[in-house]
């Protein structure tokens, strides 16, 4: 079986090397694995760093995380696609654990949490505790699938059936996609399969929390998809 790991990038020279190193160190078992980078036209050393690893670099000068993730599905040749971000470190058993979950009957998507080890205290507390336990409650009690792009795997065939990621979304594209995927079959929450992301979003200060609250209300209560994205922090 072939597995595709998809990572969107834009000016990620600070982080992409450590991300690809963790991907390179993955346990892959007997699976054939490809790593695809969808780059939005970086102007720093991102492409140079990516080319030093065994990856497929696809440069499309178009900004937008929903667009990049959707293109990743199109370029992937694997039956299973695993998604992460360019500032994320994945554990060695990341790929094999996701694949094992997806091979269970009727499972269309598996996902896990992320935590951060840097950034402000308030941001780390929100991500590592409030969000982490909130996701547990959301999945096991409310039966809702809210998968983040740092740590999600799915069958390509099923993703194509739901139209992939919404390329117009600048934020919430991952949650939107996972909710639509959950309508096609079972989803599995791998609560112990934790990836480590950077805490750079904390540079926005309290605006991060007010923005998060605002877009959550707009999306879930009013169905709004023309949402304000996060500012870039590199």
Order of alpha helices (4+ residues) and beta strands (2+ residues): beta-alpha-beta-alpha-beta-alpha-beta-beta-alpha-beta-alpha-alpha-beta-alpha-alpha-beta-alpha
